[in-house]
Amino acid sequence: MERGVSFCGWKAVKDRSKSLSENQEPKSGRVYTMFHGTHLTYAKTIIDKGLEPSKDGMLGPGVYVSRNIEKAKCYPLNTDKKDKVVFKLRVRVGKVKQIDGDNHPLQKS
């Protein structure tokens, strides 16, 4: 594939999202490239039906994404590398909270 083009669903699309470095704060309403790591068995369902928010997690219910592809590659935890898939997503952020450690007072809110 040509540079700047990535596989998205069943077709290749140009990536027009802004890149967001790890130390840069996201701005509400902007679209950024982020990553979601999942198990291979869920990949086709995600492609066909989209991402479903989890019922719970470290930060409560939701869809978990990272701007760091290396972090996304770690998920799901305790899973063999051959069974992992990372989706490259265009994410439009809304209100942003920075949770930078365990037991943060806003962790589940």
Phi and psi restraints in degrees (range 20) as a CNS / XPLOR table:
assign (resid 1 and name C) (resid 2 and name N)
       (resid 2 and name CA) (resid 2 and name C) 1.0 -73.7 20.0 2
assign (resid 2 and name N) (resid 2 and name CA)
       (resid 2 and name C) (resid 3 and name N) 1.0 160.0 20.0 2
assign (resid 2 and name C) (resid 3 and name N)
       (resid 3 and name CA) (resid 3 and name C) 1.0 -61.7 20.0 2
assign (resid 3 and name N) (resid 3 and name CA)
       (resid 3 and name C) (resid 4 and name N) 1.0 138.8 20.0 2
assign (resid 3 and name C) (resid 4 and name N)
       (resid 4 and name CA) (resid 4 and name C) 1.0 84.8 20.0 2
assign (resid 4 and name N) (resid 4 and name CA)
       (resid 4 and name C) (resid 5 and name N) 1.0 0.8 20.0 2
assign (resid 4 and name C) (resid 5 and name N)
       (resid 5 and name CA) (resid 5 and name C) 1.0 -113.2 20.0 2
assign (resid 5 and name N) (resid 5 and name CA)
       (resid 5 and name C) (resid 6 and name N) 1.0 134.3 20.0 2
assign (resid 5 and name C) (resid 6 and name N)
       (resid 6 and name CA) (resid 6 and name C) 1.0 -135.1 20.0 2
assign (resid 6 and name N) (resid 6 and name CA)
       (resid 6 and name C) (resid 7 and name N) 1.0 159.9 20.0 2
assign (resid 6 and name C) (resid 7 and name N)
       (resid 7 and name CA) (resid 7 and name C) 1.0 -75.4 20.0 2
assign (resid 7 and name N) (resid 7 and name CA)
       (resid 7 and name C) (resid 8 and name N) 1.0 127.7 20.0 2
assign (resid 7 and name C) (resid 8 and name N)
       (resid 8 and name CA) (resid 8 and name C) 1.0 -138.5 20.0 2
assign (resid 8 and name N) (resid 8 and name CA)
       (resid 8 and name C) (resid 9 and name N) 1.0 107.5 20.0 2
assign (resid 8 and name C) (resid 9 and name N)
       (resid 9 and name CA) (resid 9 and name C) 1.0 67.5 20.0 2
assign (resid 9 and name N) (resid 9 and name CA)
       (resid 9 and name C) (resid 10 and name N) 1.0 -126.9 20.0 2
assign (resid 9 and name C) (resid 10 and name N)
       (resid 10 and name CA) (resid 10 and name C) 1.0 -104.0 20.0 2
assign (resid 10 and name N) (resid 10 and name CA)
       (resid 10 and name C) (resid 11 and name N) 1.0 12.5 20.0 2
assign (resid 10 and name C) (resid 11 and name N)
       (resid 11 and name CA) (resid 11 and name C) 1.0 -144.0 20.0 2
assign (resid 11 and name N) (resid 11 and name CA)
       (resid 11 and name C) (resid 12 and name N) 1.0 159.6 20.0 2
assign (resid 11 and name C) (resid 12 and name N)
       (resid 12 and name CA) (resid 12 and name C) 1.0 -87.6 20.0 2
assign (resid 12 and name N) (resid 12 and name CA)
       (resid 12 and name C) (resid 13 and name N) 1.0 138.4 20.0 2
assign (resid 12 and name C) (resid 13 and name N)
       (resid 13 and name CA) (resid 13 and name C) 1.0 -134.8 20.0 2
assign (resid 13 and name N) (resid 13 and name CA)
       (resid 13 and name C) (resid 14 and name N) 1.0 151.8 20.0 2
assign (resid 13 and name C) (resid 14 and name N)
       (resid 14 and name CA) (resid 14 and name C) 1.0 -69.7 20.0 2
assign (resid 14 and name N) (resid 14 and name CA)
       (resid 14 and name C) (resid 15 and name N) 1.0 139.1 20.0 2
assign (resid 14 and name C) (resid 15 and name N)
       (resid 15 and name CA) (resid 15 and name C) 1.0 -91.8 20.0 2
assign (resid 15 and name N) (resid 15 and name CA)
       (resid 15 and name C) (resid 16 and name N) 1.0 105.4 20.0 2
assign (resid 15 and name C) (resid 16 and name N)
       (resid 16 and name CA) (resid 16 and name C) 1.0 -103.9 20.0 2
assign (resid 16 and name N) (resid 16 and name CA)
       (resid 16 and name C) (resid 17 and name N) 1.0 6.1 20.0 2
assign (resid 16 and name C) (resid 17 and name N)
       (resid 17 and name CA) (resid 17 and name C) 1.0 -74.6 20.0 2
assign (resid 17 and name N) (resid 17 and name CA)
       (resid 17 and name C) (resid 18 and name N) 1.0 156.1 20.0 2
assign (resid 17 and name C) (resid 18 and name N)
       (resid 18 and name CA) (resid 18 and name C) 1.0 -75.7 20.0 2
assign (resid 18 and name N) (resid 18 and name CA)
       (resid 18 and name C) (resid 19 and name N) 1.0 144.0 20.0 2
assign (resid 18 and name C) (resid 19 and name N)
       (resid 19 and name CA) (resid 19 and name C) 1.0 -85.9 20.0 2
assign (resid 19 and name N) (resid 19 and name CA)
       (resid 19 and name C) (resid 20 and name N) 1.0 152.9 20.0 2
assign (resid 19 and name C) (resid 20 and name N)
       (resid 20 and name CA) (resid 20 and name C) 1.0 -132.3 20.0 2
assign (resid 20 and name N) (resid 20 and name CA)
       (resid 20 and name C) (resid 21 and name N) 1.0 112.0 20.0 2
assign (resid 20 and name C) (resid 21 and name N)
       (resid 21 and name CA) (resid 21 and name C) 1.0 -71.2 20.0 2
assign (resid 21 and name N) (resid 21 and name CA)
       (resid 21 and name C) (resid 22 and name N) 1.0 161.9 20.0 2
assign (resid 21 and name C) (resid 22 and name N)
       (resid 22 and name CA) (resid 22 and name C) 1.0 -63.6 20.0 2
assign (resid 22 and name N) (resid 22 and name CA)
       (resid 22 and name C) (resid 23 and name N) 1.0 -26.3 20.0 2
assign (resid 22 and name C) (resid 23 and name N)
       (resid 23 and name CA) (resid 23 and name C) 1.0 -97.4 20.0 2
assign (resid 23 and name N) (resid 23 and name CA)
       (resid 23 and name C) (resid 24 and name N) 1.0 2.5 20.0 2
assign (resid 23 and name C) (resid 24 and name N)
       (resid 24 and name CA) (resid 24 and name C) 1.0 -94.8 20.0 2
assign (resid 24 and name N) (resid 24 and name CA)
       (resid 24 and name C) (resid 25 and name N) 1.0 135.7 20.0 2
assign (resid 24 and name C) (resid 25 and name N)
       (resid 25 and name CA) (resid 25 and name C) 1.0 -79.9 20.0 2
assign (resid 25 and name N) (resid 25 and name CA)
       (resid 25 and name C) (resid 26 and name N) 1.0 132.3 20.0 2
assign (resid 25 and name C) (resid 26 and name N)
       (resid 26 and name CA) (resid 26 and name C) 1.0 -69.9 20.0 2
assign (resid 26 and name N) (resid 26 and name CA)
       (resid 26 and name C) (resid 27 and name N) 1.0 149.8 20.0 2
assign (resid 26 and name C) (resid 27 and name N)
       (resid 27 and name CA) (resid 27 and name C) 1.0 -109.8 20.0 2
assign (resid 27 and name N) (resid 27 and name CA)
       (resid 27 and name C) (resid 28 and name N) 1.0 135.7 20.0 2
assign (resid 27 and name C) (resid 28 and name N)
       (resid 28 and name CA) (resid 28 and name C) 1.0 -53.8 20.0 2
assign (resid 28 and name N) (resid 28 and name CA)
       (resid 28 and name C) (resid 29 and name N) 1.0 135.9 20.0 2
assign (resid 28 and name C) (resid 29 and name N)
       (resid 29 and name CA) (resid 29 and name C) 1.0 86.1 20.0 2
assign (resid 29 and name N) (resid 29 and name CA)
       (resid 29 and name C) (resid 30 and name N) 1.0 -9.6 20.0 2
assign (resid 29 and name C) (resid 30 and name N)
       (resid 30 and name CA) (resid 30 and name C) 1.0 -84.9 20.0 2
assign (resid 30 and name N) (resid 30 and name CA)
       (resid 30 and name C) (resid 31 and name N) 1.0 158.8 20.0 2
assign (resid 30 and name C) (resid 31 and name N)
       (resid 31 and name CA) (resid 31 and name C) 1.0 -110.2 20.0 2
assign (resid 31 and name N) (resid 31 and name CA)
       (resid 31 and name C) (resid 32 and name N) 1.0 130.0 20.0 2
assign (resid 31 and name C) (resid 32 and name N)
       (resid 32 and name CA) (resid 32 and name C) 1.0 -129.8 20.0 2
assign (resid 32 and name N) (resid 32 and name CA)
       (resid 32 and name C) (resid 33 and name N) 1.0 155.2 20.0 2
assign (resid 32 and name C) (resid 33 and name N)
       (resid 33 and name CA) (resid 33 and name C) 1.0 -83.4 20.0 2
assign (resid 33 and name N) (resid 33 and name CA)
       (resid 33 and name C) (resid 34 and name N) 1.0 126.7 20.0 2
assign (resid 33 and name C) (resid 34 and name N)
       (resid 34 and name CA) (resid 34 and name C) 1.0 -139.5 20.0 2
assign (resid 34 and name N) (resid 34 and name CA)
       (resid 34 and name C) (resid 35 and name N) 1.0 175.0 20.0 2
assign (resid 34 and name C) (resid 35 and name N)
       (resid 35 and name CA) (resid 35 and name C) 1.0 -131.4 20.0 2
assign (resid 35 and name N) (resid 35 and name CA)
       (resid 35 and name C) (resid 36 and name N) 1.0 146.9 20.0 2
assign (resid 35 and name C) (resid 36 and name N)
       (resid 36 and name CA) (resid 36 and name C) 1.0 -130.9 20.0 2
assign (resid 36 and name N) (resid 36 and name CA)
       (resid 36 and name C) (resid 37 and name N) 1.0 119.9 20.0 2
assign (resid 36 and name C) (resid 37 and name N)
       (resid 37 and name CA) (resid 37 and name C) 1.0 -94.1 20.0 2
assign (resid 37 and name N) (resid 37 and name CA)
       (resid 37 and name C) (resid 38 and name N) 1.0 136.6 20.0 2
assign (resid 37 and name C) (resid 38 and name N)
       (resid 38 and name CA) (resid 38 and name C) 1.0 -149.9 20.0 2
assign (resid 38 and name N) (resid 38 and name CA)
       (resid 38 and name C) (resid 39 and name N) 1.0 175.8 20.0 2
assign (resid 38 and name C) (resid 39 and name N)
       (resid 39 and name CA) (resid 39 and name C) 1.0 -81.4 20.0 2
assign (resid 39 and name N) (resid 39 and name CA)
       (resid 39 and name C) (resid 40 and name N) 1.0 142.9 20.0 2
assign (resid 39 and name C) (resid 40 and name N)
       (resid 40 and name CA) (resid 40 and name C) 1.0 -51.2 20.0 2
assign (resid 40 and name N) (resid 40 and name CA)
       (resid 40 and name C) (resid 41 and name N) 1.0 -36.4 20.0 2
assign (resid 40 and name C) (resid 41 and name N)
       (resid 41 and name CA) (resid 41 and name C) 1.0 -65.0 20.0 2
assign (resid 41 and name N) (resid 41 and name CA)
       (resid 41 and name C) (resid 42 and name N) 1.0 -20.7 20.0 2
assign (resid 41 and name C) (resid 42 and name N)
       (resid 42 and name CA) (resid 42 and name C) 1.0 -93.8 20.0 2
assign (resid 42 and name N) (resid 42 and name CA)
       (resid 42 and name C) (resid 43 and name N) 1.0 -9.8 20.0 2
assign (resid 42 and name C) (resid 43 and name N)
       (resid 43 and name CA) (resid 43 and name C) 1.0 -59.7 20.0 2
assign (resid 43 and name N) (resid 43 and name CA)
       (resid 43 and name C) (resid 44 and name N) 1.0 -49.3 20.0 2
assign (resid 43 and name C) (resid 44 and name N)
       (resid 44 and name CA) (resid 44 and name C) 1.0 -63.7 20.0 2
assign (resid 44 and name N) (resid 44 and name CA)
       (resid 44 and name C) (resid 45 and name N) 1.0 -40.6 20.0 2
assign (resid 44 and name C) (resid 45 and name N)
       (resid 45 and name CA) (resid 45 and name C) 1.0 -62.1 20.0 2
assign (resid 45 and name N) (resid 45 and name CA)
       (resid 45 and name C) (resid 46 and name N) 1.0 -42.0 20.0 2
assign (resid 45 and name C) (resid 46 and name N)
       (resid 46 and name CA) (resid 46 and name C) 1.0 -63.2 20.0 2
assign (resid 46 and name N) (resid 46 and name CA)
       (resid 46 and name C) (resid 47 and name N) 1.0 -42.7 20.0 2
assign (resid 46 and name C) (resid 47 and name N)
       (resid 47 and name CA) (resid 47 and name C) 1.0 -63.0 20.0 2
assign (resid 47 and name N) (resid 47 and name CA)
       (resid 47 and name C) (resid 48 and name N) 1.0 -43.6 20.0 2
assign (resid 47 and name C) (resid 48 and name N)
       (resid 48 and name CA) (resid 48 and name C) 1.0 -75.6 20.0 2
assign (resid 48 and name N) (resid 48 and name CA)
       (resid 48 and name C) (resid 49 and name N) 1.0 -38.7 20.0 2
assign (resid 48 and name C) (resid 49 and name N)
       (resid 49 and name CA) (resid 49 and name C) 1.0 -119.5 20.0 2
assign (resid 49 and name N) (resid 49 and name CA)
       (resid 49 and name C) (resid 50 and name N) 1.0 -7.5 20.0 2
assign (resid 49 and name C) (resid 50 and name N)
       (resid 50 and name CA) (resid 50 and name C) 1.0 90.8 20.0 2
assign (resid 50 and name N) (resid 50 and name CA)
       (resid 50 and name C) (resid 51 and name N) 1.0 173.6 20.0 2
assign (resid 50 and name C) (resid 51 and name N)
       (resid 51 and name CA) (resid 51 and name C) 1.0 -78.3 20.0 2
assign (resid 51 and name N) (resid 51 and name CA)
       (resid 51 and name C) (resid 52 and name N) 1.0 139.8 20.0 2
assign (resid 51 and name C) (resid 52 and name N)
       (resid 52 and name CA) (resid 52 and name C) 1.0 -109.3 20.0 2
assign (resid 52 and name N) (resid 52 and name CA)
       (resid 52 and name C) (resid 53 and name N) 1.0 132.4 20.0 2
assign (resid 52 and name C) (resid 53 and name N)
       (resid 53 and name CA) (resid 53 and name C) 1.0 -61.8 20.0 2
assign (resid 53 and name N) (resid 53 and name CA)
       (resid 53 and name C) (resid 54 and name N) 1.0 142.1 20.0 2
assign (resid 53 and name C) (resid 54 and name N)
       (resid 54 and name CA) (resid 54 and name C) 1.0 -70.6 20.0 2
assign (resid 54 and name N) (resid 54 and name CA)
       (resid 54 and name C) (resid 55 and name N) 1.0 159.7 20.0 2
assign (resid 54 and name C) (resid 55 and name N)
       (resid 55 and name CA) (resid 55 and name C) 1.0 -76.8 20.0 2
assign (resid 55 and name N) (resid 55 and name CA)
       (resid 55 and name C) (resid 56 and name N) 1.0 -28.2 20.0 2
assign (resid 55 and name C) (resid 56 and name N)
       (resid 56 and name CA) (resid 56 and name C) 1.0 -159.9 20.0 2
assign (resid 56 and name N) (resid 56 and name CA)
       (resid 56 and name C) (resid 57 and name N) 1.0 177.0 20.0 2
assign (resid 56 and name C) (resid 57 and name N)
       (resid 57 and name CA) (resid 57 and name C) 1.0 169.7 20.0 2
assign (resid 57 and name N) (resid 57 and name CA)
       (resid 57 and name C) (resid 58 and name N) 1.0 -174.9 20.0 2
assign (resid 57 and name C) (resid 58 and name N)
       (resid 58 and name CA) (resid 58 and name C) 1.0 -56.4 20.0 2
assign (resid 58 and name N) (resid 58 and name CA)
       (resid 58 and name C) (resid 59 and name N) 1.0 -33.0 20.0 2
assign (resid 58 and name C) (resid 59 and name N)
       (resid 59 and name CA) (resid 59 and name C) 1.0 -111.7 20.0 2
assign (resid 59 and name N) (resid 59 and name CA)
       (resid 59 and name C) (resid 60 and name N) 1.0 14.7 20.0 2
assign (resid 59 and name C) (resid 60 and name N)
       (resid 60 and name CA) (resid 60 and name C) 1.0 96.9 20.0 2
assign (resid 60 and name N) (resid 60 and name CA)
       (resid 60 and name C) (resid 61 and name N) 1.0 -171.4 20.0 2
assign (resid 60 and name C) (resid 61 and name N)
       (resid 61 and name CA) (resid 61 and name C) 1.0 -65.8 20.0 2
assign (resid 61 and name N) (resid 61 and name CA)
       (resid 61 and name C) (resid 62 and name N) 1.0 149.1 20.0 2
assign (resid 61 and name C) (resid 62 and name N)
       (resid 62 and name CA) (resid 62 and name C) 1.0 151.9 20.0 2
assign (resid 62 and name N) (resid 62 and name CA)
       (resid 62 and name C) (resid 63 and name N) 1.0 -178.6 20.0 2
assign (resid 62 and name C) (resid 63 and name N)
       (resid 63 and name CA) (resid 63 and name C) 1.0 -103.5 20.0 2
assign (resid 63 and name N) (resid 63 and name CA)
       (resid 63 and name C) (resid 64 and name N) 1.0 123.4 20.0 2
assign (resid 63 and name C) (resid 64 and name N)
       (resid 64 and name CA) (resid 64 and name C) 1.0 -95.2 20.0 2
assign (resid 64 and name N) (resid 64 and name CA)
       (resid 64 and name C) (resid 65 and name N) 1.0 126.5 20.0 2
assign (resid 64 and name C) (resid 65 and name N)
       (resid 65 and name CA) (resid 65 and name C) 1.0 -133.9 20.0 2
assign (resid 65 and name N) (resid 65 and name CA)
       (resid 65 and name C) (resid 66 and name N) 1.0 162.0 20.0 2
assign (resid 65 and name C) (resid 66 and name N)
       (resid 66 and name CA) (resid 66 and name C) 1.0 -136.6 20.0 2
assign (resid 66 and name N) (resid 66 and name CA)
       (resid 66 and name C) (resid 67 and name N) 1.0 149.2 20.0 2
assign (resid 66 and name C) (resid 67 and name N)
       (resid 67 and name CA) (resid 67 and name C) 1.0 -82.8 20.0 2
assign (resid 67 and name N) (resid 67 and name CA)
       (resid 67 and name C) (resid 68 and name N) 1.0 -5.6 20.0 2
assign (resid 67 and name C) (resid 68 and name N)
       (resid 68 and name CA) (resid 68 and name C) 1.0 -106.6 20.0 2
assign (resid 68 and name N) (resid 68 and name CA)
       (resid 68 and name C) (resid 69 and name N) 1.0 109.0 20.0 2
assign (resid 68 and name C) (resid 69 and name N)
       (resid 69 and name CA) (resid 69 and name C) 1.0 -61.9 20.0 2
assign (resid 69 and name N) (resid 69 and name CA)
       (resid 69 and name C) (resid 70 and name N) 1.0 -32.9 20.0 2
assign (resid 69 and name C) (resid 70 and name N)
       (resid 70 and name CA) (resid 70 and name C) 1.0 -64.4 20.0 2
assign (resid 70 and name N) (resid 70 and name CA)
       (resid 70 and name C) (resid 71 and name N) 1.0 -37.4 20.0 2
assign (resid 70 and name C) (resid 71 and name N)
       (resid 71 and name CA) (resid 71 and name C) 1.0 -67.4 20.0 2
assign (resid 71 and name N) (resid 71 and name CA)
       (resid 71 and name C) (resid 72 and name N) 1.0 -43.6 20.0 2
assign (resid 71 and name C) (resid 72 and name N)
       (resid 72 and name CA) (resid 72 and name C) 1.0 -61.7 20.0 2
assign (resid 72 and name N) (resid 72 and name CA)
       (resid 72 and name C) (resid 73 and name N) 1.0 -33.6 20.0 2
assign (resid 72 and name C) (resid 73 and name N)
       (resid 73 and name CA) (resid 73 and name C) 1.0 -64.7 20.0 2
assign (resid 73 and name N) (resid 73 and name CA)
       (resid 73 and name C) (resid 74 and name N) 1.0 -17.7 20.0 2
assign (resid 73 and name C) (resid 74 and name N)
       (resid 74 and name CA) (resid 74 and name C) 1.0 -78.6 20.0 2
assign (resid 74 and name N) (resid 74 and name CA)
       (resid 74 and name C) (resid 75 and name N) 1.0 -13.9 20.0 2
assign (resid 74 and name C) (resid 75 and name N)
       (resid 75 and name CA) (resid 75 and name C) 1.0 -105.2 20.0 2
assign (resid 75 and name N) (resid 75 and name CA)
       (resid 75 and name C) (resid 76 and name N) 1.0 148.4 20.0 2
assign (resid 75 and name C) (resid 76 and name N)
       (resid 76 and name CA) (resid 76 and name C) 1.0 -70.2 20.0 2
assign (resid 76 and name N) (resid 76 and name CA)
       (resid 76 and name C) (resid 77 and name N) 1.0 149.3 20.0 2
assign (resid 76 and name C) (resid 77 and name N)
       (resid 77 and name CA) (resid 77 and name C) 1.0 -62.6 20.0 2
assign (resid 77 and name N) (resid 77 and name CA)
       (resid 77 and name C) (resid 78 and name N) 1.0 156.2 20.0 2
assign (resid 77 and name C) (resid 78 and name N)
       (resid 78 and name CA) (resid 78 and name C) 1.0 55.4 20.0 2
assign (resid 78 and name N) (resid 78 and name CA)
       (resid 78 and name C) (resid 79 and name N) 1.0 37.4 20.0 2
assign (resid 78 and name C) (resid 79 and name N)
       (resid 79 and name CA) (resid 79 and name C) 1.0 -126.6 20.0 2
assign (resid 79 and name N) (resid 79 and name CA)
       (resid 79 and name C) (resid 80 and name N) 1.0 139.2 20.0 2
assign (resid 79 and name C) (resid 80 and name N)
       (resid 80 and name CA) (resid 80 and name C) 1.0 -61.3 20.0 2
assign (resid 80 and name N) (resid 80 and name CA)
       (resid 80 and name C) (resid 81 and name N) 1.0 142.3 20.0 2
assign (resid 80 and name C) (resid 81 and name N)
       (resid 81 and name CA) (resid 81 and name C) 1.0 -53.1 20.0 2
assign (resid 81 and name N) (resid 81 and name CA)
       (resid 81 and name C) (resid 82 and name N) 1.0 -37.3 20.0 2
assign (resid 81 and name C) (resid 82 and name N)
       (resid 82 and name CA) (resid 82 and name C) 1.0 -68.7 20.0 2
assign (resid 82 and name N) (resid 82 and name CA)
       (resid 82 and name C) (resid 83 and name N) 1.0 -14.3 20.0 2
assign (resid 82 and name C) (resid 83 and name N)
       (resid 83 and name CA) (resid 83 and name C) 1.0 -103.1 20.0 2
assign (resid 83 and name N) (resid 83 and name CA)
       (resid 83 and name C) (resid 84 and name N) 1.0 10.3 20.0 2
assign (resid 83 and name C) (resid 84 and name N)
       (resid 84 and name CA) (resid 84 and name C) 1.0 -105.7 20.0 2
assign (resid 84 and name N) (resid 84 and name CA)
       (resid 84 and name C) (resid 85 and name N) 1.0 146.9 20.0 2
assign (resid 84 and name C) (resid 85 and name N)
       (resid 85 and name CA) (resid 85 and name C) 1.0 -134.8 20.0 2
assign (resid 85 and name N) (resid 85 and name CA)
       (resid 85 and name C) (resid 86 and name N) 1.0 141.1 20.0 2
assign (resid 85 and name C) (resid 86 and name N)
       (resid 86 and name CA) (resid 86 and name C) 1.0 -118.4 20.0 2
assign (resid 86 and name N) (resid 86 and name CA)
       (resid 86 and name C) (resid 87 and name N) 1.0 125.5 20.0 2
assign (resid 86 and name C) (resid 87 and name N)
       (resid 87 and name CA) (resid 87 and name C) 1.0 -93.7 20.0 2
assign (resid 87 and name N) (resid 87 and name CA)
       (resid 87 and name C) (resid 88 and name N) 1.0 135.5 20.0 2
assign (resid 87 and name C) (resid 88 and name N)
       (resid 88 and name CA) (resid 88 and name C) 1.0 -95.5 20.0 2
assign (resid 88 and name N) (resid 88 and name CA)
       (resid 88 and name C) (resid 89 and name N) 1.0 122.4 20.0 2
assign (resid 88 and name C) (resid 89 and name N)
       (resid 89 and name CA) (resid 89 and name C) 1.0 -122.3 20.0 2
assign (resid 89 and name N) (resid 89 and name CA)
       (resid 89 and name C) (resid 90 and name N) 1.0 151.9 20.0 2
assign (resid 89 and name C) (resid 90 and name N)
       (resid 90 and name CA) (resid 90 and name C) 1.0 -98.8 20.0 2
assign (resid 90 and name N) (resid 90 and name CA)
       (resid 90 and name C) (resid 91 and name N) 1.0 118.5 20.0 2
assign (resid 90 and name C) (resid 91 and name N)
       (resid 91 and name CA) (resid 91 and name C) 1.0 -117.2 20.0 2
assign (resid 91 and name N) (resid 91 and name CA)
       (resid 91 and name C) (resid 92 and name N) 1.0 124.2 20.0 2
assign (resid 91 and name C) (resid 92 and name N)
       (resid 92 and name CA) (resid 92 and name C) 1.0 -93.6 20.0 2
assign (resid 92 and name N) (resid 92 and name CA)
       (resid 92 and name C) (resid 93 and name N) 1.0 112.8 20.0 2
assign (resid 92 and name C) (resid 93 and name N)
       (resid 93 and name CA) (resid 93 and name C) 1.0 -83.9 20.0 2
assign (resid 93 and name N) (resid 93 and name CA)
       (resid 93 and name C) (resid 94 and name N) 1.0 147.3 20.0 2
assign (resid 93 and name C) (resid 94 and name N)
       (resid 94 and name CA) (resid 94 and name C) 1.0 -106.1 20.0 2
assign (resid 94 and name N) (resid 94 and name CA)
       (resid 94 and name C) (resid 95 and name N) 1.0 -131.5 20.0 2
assign (resid 94 and name C) (resid 95 and name N)
       (resid 95 and name CA) (resid 95 and name C) 1.0 -67.4 20.0 2
assign (resid 95 and name N) (resid 95 and name CA)
       (resid 95 and name C) (resid 96 and name N) 1.0 136.5 20.0 2
assign (resid 95 and name C) (resid 96 and name N)
       (resid 96 and name CA) (resid 96 and name C) 1.0 -117.9 20.0 2
assign (resid 96 and name N) (resid 96 and name CA)
       (resid 96 and name C) (resid 97 and name N) 1.0 131.2 20.0 2
assign (resid 96 and name C) (resid 97 and name N)
       (resid 97 and name CA) (resid 97 and name C) 1.0 -120.5 20.0 2
assign (resid 97 and name N) (resid 97 and name CA)
       (resid 97 and name C) (resid 98 and name N) 1.0 136.0 20.0 2
assign (resid 97 and name C) (resid 98 and name N)
       (resid 98 and name CA) (resid 98 and name C) 1.0 -96.6 20.0 2
assign (resid 98 and name N) (resid 98 and name CA)
       (resid 98 and name C) (resid 99 and name N) 1.0 116.4 20.0 2
assign (resid 98 and name C) (resid 99 and name N)
       (resid 99 and name CA) (resid 99 and name C) 1.0 -110.6 20.0 2
assign (resid 99 and name N) (resid 99 and name CA)
       (resid 99 and name C) (resid 100 and name N) 1.0 107.3 20.0 2
assign (resid 99 and name C) (resid 100 and name N)
       (resid 100 and name CA) (resid 100 and name C) 1.0 -112.5 20.0 2
assign (resid 100 and name N) (resid 100 and name CA)
       (resid 100 and name C) (resid 101 and name N) 1.0 22.7 20.0 2
assign (resid 100 and name C) (resid 101 and name N)
       (resid 101 and name CA) (resid 101 and name C) 1.0 -178.7 20.0 2
assign (resid 101 and name N) (resid 101 and name CA)
       (resid 101 and name C) (resid 102 and name N) 1.0 161.8 20.0 2
assign (resid 101 and name C) (resid 102 and name N)
       (resid 102 and name CA) (resid 102 and name C) 1.0 -63.8 20.0 2
assign (resid 102 and name N) (resid 102 and name CA)
       (resid 102 and name C) (resid 103 and name N) 1.0 150.5 20.0 2
assign (resid 102 and name C) (resid 103 and name N)
       (resid 103 and name CA) (resid 103 and name C) 1.0 61.8 20.0 2
assign (resid 103 and name N) (resid 103 and name CA)
       (resid 103 and name C) (resid 104 and name N) 1.0 26.1 20.0 2
assign (resid 103 and name C) (resid 104 and name N)
       (resid 104 and name CA) (resid 104 and name C) 1.0 -64.9 20.0 2
assign (resid 104 and name N) (resid 104 and name CA)
       (resid 104 and name C) (resid 105 and name N) 1.0 141.4 20.0 2
assign (resid 104 and name C) (resid 105 and name N)
       (resid 105 and name CA) (resid 105 and name C) 1.0 -60.1 20.0 2
assign (resid 105 and name N) (resid 105 and name CA)
       (resid 105 and name C) (resid 106 and name N) 1.0 -25.0 20.0 2
assign (resid 105 and name C) (resid 106 and name N)
       (resid 106 and name CA) (resid 106 and name C) 1.0 -99.9 20.0 2
assign (resid 106 and name N) (resid 106 and name CA)
       (resid 106 and name C) (resid 107 and name N) 1.0 9.1 20.0 2
assign (resid 106 and name C) (resid 107 and name N)
       (resid 107 and name CA) (resid 107 and name C) 1.0 -53.6 20.0 2
assign (resid 107 and name N) (resid 107 and name CA)
       (resid 107 and name C) (resid 108 and name N) 1.0 -42.8 20.0 2
assign (resid 107 and name C) (resid 108 and name N)
       (resid 108 and name CA) (resid 108 and name C) 1.0 -106.6 20.0 2
assign (resid 108 and name N) (resid 108 and name CA)
       (resid 108 and name C) (resid 109 and name N) 1.0 7.7 20.0 2
